[in-house]
Amino acid sequence: MKSSARKCLAGLMLLAALAITVQTSAQSQMITSDCPAKSKFTTFDPPGSTYTIANSINAAGAITGYYVDAYGYRQGFLRAADGTITTIDPPGSIYTNPSSINLWGAITGWYDDASYTQHGFLRSP
């Protein structure tokens, strides 16, 4: 590669690096300025949980996800806006993963049965 071509390539790489730095800096300022000074966090765990994952929340404040119990089984849960937690597992499930909850409270997800066959489910409100 000729010296002039190397200089051109080096210059292009420097410009690309600067563009990425400027864009990242602008995005960082935008994210920071859009965040409230003091956010409120609410932590929760279903009774008997050793590990909790919240997957989805709806506009009414209901949350769905899963937790692992003391025996290592994954169970689904629904946390109502008032904080009440209900375990939700389809019949025959040994491993439940609720993925989404809509505005009306319908929950979709998947589960494994005792033979480790996966199935989808819809839990009505």
LOVO-584180 format. One record per residue (C-alpha): residue in three letters; x, y, z. Coordinates in Angstrom, 1 decimal, m for minus. Layout:
<recs>
{rec ALA, {X, Y, Z}} ...
</recs>
This chain:
<recs>
{rec MET, {0.0, 0.0, 0.0}} {rec LYS, {1.4, 3.4, m0.9}} {rec SER, {2.1, 6.0, 1.7}} {rec SER, {m0.6, 8.4, 0.5}} {rec ALA, {m3.2, 5.6, 0.6}} {rec ARG, {m2.1, 4.7, 4.2}} {rec LYS, {m2.5, 8.3, 5.2}} {rec CYS, {m5.9, 8.5, 3.6}} {rec LEU, {m7.0, 5.3, 5.4}} {rec ALA, {m5.7, 6.5, 8.7}} {rec GLY, {m7.5, 9.7, 8.3}} {rec LEU, {m10.8, 8.0, 7.5}} {rec MET, {m10.3, 5.7, 10.6}} {rec LEU, {m9.7, 8.8, 12.8}} {rec LEU, {m12.8, 10.5, 11.4}} {rec ALA, {m14.9, 7.3, 12.1}} {rec ALA, {m13.6, 7.1, 15.6}} {rec LEU, {m14.4, 10.7, 16.3}} {rec ALA, {m17.9, 10.3, 14.9}} {rec ILE, {m18.6, 7.4, 17.1}} {rec THR, {m17.2, 9.3, 20.2}} {rec VAL, {m19.4, 12.3, 19.4}} {rec GLN, {m22.5, 10.2, 18.8}} {rec THR, {m21.9, 8.2, 22.0}} {rec SER, {m21.4, 11.3, 24.0}} {rec ALA, {m24.6, 12.9, 22.6}} {rec GLN, {m26.6, 9.8, 23.3}} {rec SER, {m25.2, 9.6, 26.8}} {rec GLN, {m26.2, 13.3, 27.5}} {rec MET, {m29.7, 12.6, 26.0}} {rec ILE, {m30.3, 9.6, 28.2}} {rec THR, {m29.0, 11.3, 31.4}} {rec SER, {m31.1, 14.5, 30.8}} {rec ASP, {m34.2, 12.4, 30.2}} {rec CYS, {m33.9, 10.5, 33.4}} {rec PRO, {m35.5, 11.8, 36.6}} {rec ALA, {m33.1, 12.9, 39.3}} {rec LYS, {m34.6, 10.4, 41.8}} {rec SER, {m36.1, 7.2, 40.4}} {rec LYS, {m38.3, 5.0, 42.6}} {rec PHE, {m37.5, 1.3, 42.7}} {rec THR, {m39.8, m1.4, 44.2}} {rec THR, {m38.2, m4.7, 44.9}} {rec PHE, {m40.2, m7.9, 45.4}} {rec ASP, {m39.8, m11.7, 45.5}} {rec PRO, {m42.6, m14.3, 45.5}} {rec PRO, {m42.7, m16.3, 48.8}} {rec GLY, {m40.2, m19.2, 48.6}} {rec SER, {m38.2, m17.6, 45.7}} {rec THR, {m34.5, m18.0, 45.5}} {rec TYR, {m34.2, m16.1, 42.2}} {rec THR, {m36.8, m13.8, 40.6}} {rec ILE, {m37.1, m12.4, 37.0}} {rec ALA, {m39.8, m9.9, 36.0}} {rec ASN, {m40.4, m10.2, 32.3}} {rec SER, {m43.3, m7.8, 31.6}} {rec ILE, {m45.4, m5.0, 33.1}} {rec ASN, {m48.7, m3.6, 31.7}} {rec ALA, {m50.1, m0.1, 32.0}} {rec ALA, {m52.1, m1.1, 35.0}} {rec GLY, {m48.9, m2.0, 36.9}} {rec ALA, {m49.4, m5.8, 36.9}} {rec ILE, {m46.1, m7.6, 36.4}} {rec THR, {m45.4, m11.2, 35.2}} {rec GLY, {m42.3, m13.3, 35.3}} {rec TYR, {m40.9, m16.3, 36.9}} {rec TYR, {m39.0, m17.4, 40.0}} {rec VAL, {m37.0, m20.4, 41.1}} {rec ASP, {m38.2, m22.2, 44.2}} {rec ALA, {m36.0, m24.0, 46.8}} {rec TYR, {m36.3, m27.3, 44.8}} {rec GLY, {m34.9, m25.6, 41.6}} {rec TYR, {m38.3, m25.5, 39.7}} {rec ARG, {m39.1, m22.4, 37.7}} {rec GLN, {m42.6, m21.1, 38.5}} {rec GLY, {m44.6, m18.3, 36.9}} {rec PHE, {m46.0, m15.4, 38.9}} {rec LEU, {m48.4, m12.5, 38.6}} {rec ARG, {m47.8, m9.5, 40.8}} {rec ALA, {m50.9, m7.3, 40.9}} {rec ALA, {m50.6, m3.5, 41.1}} {rec ASP, {m51.4, m3.7, 44.8}} {rec GLY, {m48.4, m6.0, 45.5}} {rec THR, {m50.4, m9.3, 45.7}} {rec ILE, {m48.4, m12.2, 44.2}} {rec THR, {m50.0, m15.2, 42.7}} {rec THR, {m48.1, m18.3, 41.4}} {rec ILE, {m49.2, m19.2, 37.9}} {rec ASP, {m48.3, m22.6, 36.4}} {rec PRO, {m50.2, m24.4, 33.7}} {rec PRO, {m51.4, m27.9, 34.6}} {rec GLY, {m48.5, m30.4, 34.2}} {rec SER, {m45.8, m27.7, 34.1}} {rec ILE, {m42.5, m28.3, 35.7}} {rec TYR, {m40.8, m25.2, 34.2}} {rec THR, {m42.9, m22.0, 33.5}} {rec ASN, {m41.8, m18.9, 31.8}} {rec PRO, {m44.5, m16.2, 31.5}} {rec SER, {m43.2, m13.7, 28.8}} {rec SER, {m45.8, m11.0, 28.4}} {rec ILE, {m48.9, m9.4, 30.0}} {rec ASN, {m51.3, m7.2, 28.1}} {rec LEU, {m53.4, m4.3, 29.3}} {rec TRP, {m56.3, m6.5, 30.2}} {rec GLY, {m54.1, m9.0, 32.2}} {rec ALA, {m53.9, m11.8, 29.7}} {rec ILE, {m50.5, m13.6, 30.1}} {rec THR, {m48.6, m15.5, 27.4}} {rec GLY, {m45.5, m17.6, 27.7}} {rec TRP, {m44.2, m21.2, 27.5}} {rec TYR, {m43.7, m24.1, 29.8}} {rec ASP, {m42.1, m27.6, 29.9}} {rec ASP, {m44.0, m30.6, 30.9}} {rec ALA, {m42.6, m33.7, 32.8}} {rec SER, {m41.1, m35.1, 29.6}} {rec TYR, {m39.5, m31.7, 28.8}} {rec THR, {m41.7, m30.9, 25.9}} {rec GLN, {m42.3, m27.2, 25.5}} {rec HIS, {m45.8, m25.8, 25.1}} {rec GLY, {m47.2, m22.2, 24.8}} {rec PHE, {m49.9, m20.9, 27.1}} {rec LEU, {m52.3, m18.1, 27.4}} {rec ARG, {m53.6, m17.4, 30.9}} {rec SER, {m56.8, m15.3, 30.8}} {rec PRO, {m57.2, m12.4, 33.3}} 
</recs>
